[in-house]
Amino acid sequence: MATATFNNITQFGSSAAGTDAGWGDIGAGPGAGTNTDDFIEGIDSWGGRKTANGRGIEYSAAASVDMSTTETHIYVWINCKSIGALDLISNGGLSLQVSSTSGGGNNYRTFYIGGSDVTQAGWQSYIIDPTLPGSVADTGTFNAASVISIGVVLQLAGTVGGTSDNILMDVIRYSTGPYVTGGTSGDRLLWSDIASADSENAYGIIQQRSGVYFIGGQMALGAPPATSGDCYLDDVAEILVWEPKEYYDGTNFASSLSPGFNGFIVQEGTGTTDIEDGNLVGTGDERSGTAGSLFQKAAGGISGSDTTNSDTLKLSIEGAITAVDFHGSSFKRFDDTVTLSSDATDGPNHVYAGVVFDDCAQVDVGLTLIRNNVFSAHSQSITEGALLWNNNINIKNTSFLANAVAVEHEQAGTFTYDNLTFSDNTYDILNTSNGAVTASATNGSNPSIAKVFNAGTSTTDVATSNTLTLTNIQSGSEVAIVSQSSFRELITGSEQIANPPGTFTYIRPYPGFDQNVDIIVHALDYEYYILSTTLENSNQSFQISQTSDRNYDNPD
């Protein structure tokens, strides 16, 4: 079994040391102490019985920590055993207090993180950016560059029952973005290995519950640039859910994470990052996938009245990475940014086969290979497409279903749509280039000129064509294709001669509707041959069976 390692996540002071040092109370009342019966990390937690408003527990480090730098987040474990007695979250039922003064002091910021209307029983991992606005005005002068105390405070609306500790805290950490390394090419990580490493150290980043992996904040695979560390992962058919990390900001539920911090990131430093999900099936342009994992953001927030998850979720495949392959995987509600590799060397080696992007933000596929994917339910606005096209895109055999806008072109030019199918989109194409775009639709591609939105001075043309192939045809045969409705011939004289021997190929424009036609083949020494069929918006091939004309006498 491969071993996963979490990096770039630091303990706040000695909060996991298993001693009383640094731990204390907030407010008056019975003093708290170590609890060796109920803990999440090490050998004990710090707990107390708090039955009056404004009381709680806290940890003060020996030295302050600068948490004002970009994306620094606090990770803290809290277990409130009297949720039913708390006031509502909007009234500060359970609040996190981050202080610049030891012992809680008089210079702190308050974040409302729970209440009787928020079901968070048992040990919960809270993640918060202390530079975010507090739920109420700061007490005194809070300085995020000098955080020395972190605690939890209760506001009660009911009676606390029992006699045991009703509020506990355990290890506190902080990070600007944890990342995972581990595995080898011969012994690759599974998601269960990563969750086990978290469980053993109580990081509170990924937890497995009932066969589902719940993630909080950033999940990064691989070391960041200029940093050593390998990451090899290969797994199938898992479910990973980014659960909401929210607080009540005094007016509404809001994300407790800084913008862009919630996400699935793949990166590579000076080592090797090699990530694969699902099983590849097929070859060439027919590549697809099975048993891929589901990666998604939870739909709802932390309360029943909070029906929308305030967090946004990003997918970022950053820079030059050895291998990133998703086969049959699904990404759902990645509503921040979705950026695949544009690295000229490694990007084209990344394969997304049979992948579904559902209800996601615009996907910038970069230089990755896209085969048999589905882009669906992109409905953020008509100002961007589900897919952002680029001049070096490598995409075939892909569907766009029920999007506000399917494909966006930021660059002018002529581009080949190869078996790209469109269904139930408000707009199939959005042109924001302020120039001319021609979509050359082939091999069954069906973008509609009626579903083109031209922004600014943009112009767009859709030119649809397919290939008709007749096989087993006699060399020198003349071919005519005649419409059954208008009796007009659809091809010109220069296209009528079968060449090379045995095959006739005709690249035909698709007029926007299927056509019933007669394919007529005539050759000396052979009987007149007629095939009645329907020309569809796809490549078609027919075998011709010409019969020798026994009554024909060639004068030559």
Beta strands, then each sheet from edge to edge (+ up, - down):
strand 1: 4-7
strand 2: 10-11
strand 3: 23-26
strand 4: 33-35
strand 5: 45-48
strand 6: 55-65
strand 7: 73-80
strand 8: 94-99
strand 9: 108-114
strand 10: 124-128
strand 11: 147-154
strand 12: 167-175
strand 13: 179-182
strand 14: 206-209
strand 15: 212-215
strand 16: 218-221
strand 17: 231-235
strand 18: 239-242
strand 19: 246-248
strand 20: 253-255
strand 21: 263-266
strand 22: 273-277
strand 23: 279-281
strand 24: 288-290
strand 25: 294-297
strand 26: 314-317
strand 27: 323-327
strand 28: 330-332
strand 29: 338-339
strand 30: 351-353
strand 31: 356-358
strand 32: 363-364
strand 33: 369-371
strand 34: 374-376
strand 35: 387-389
strand 36: 394-396
strand 37: 398-401
strand 38: 405-409
strand 39: 413-418
strand 40: 420-423
strand 41: 427-431
strand 42: 436-442
strand 43: 452-454
strand 44: 459-473
strand 45: 478-483
strand 46: 502-509
strand 47: 515-522
strand 48: 529-535
strand 49: 540-543
sheet 1: 1+ 13- 16- 21- 26- 29- 32- 35- 38- 41- 43-
sheet 2: 2+ 12- 5+ 4-
sheet 3: 2+ 12- 7+ 10-
sheet 4: 3+ 6- 11+ 8- 9+
sheet 5: 14+ 15- 18- 25- 28- 31- 34- 37- 40-
sheet 6: 17+ 22+ 27+ 30+ 33+ 36+
sheet 7: 19+ 20-
sheet 8: 23+ 24-
sheet 9: 39+ 42+ 44+ 46-
sheet 10: 39+ 42+ 44+ 49+
sheet 11: 45+ 47- 48+
end
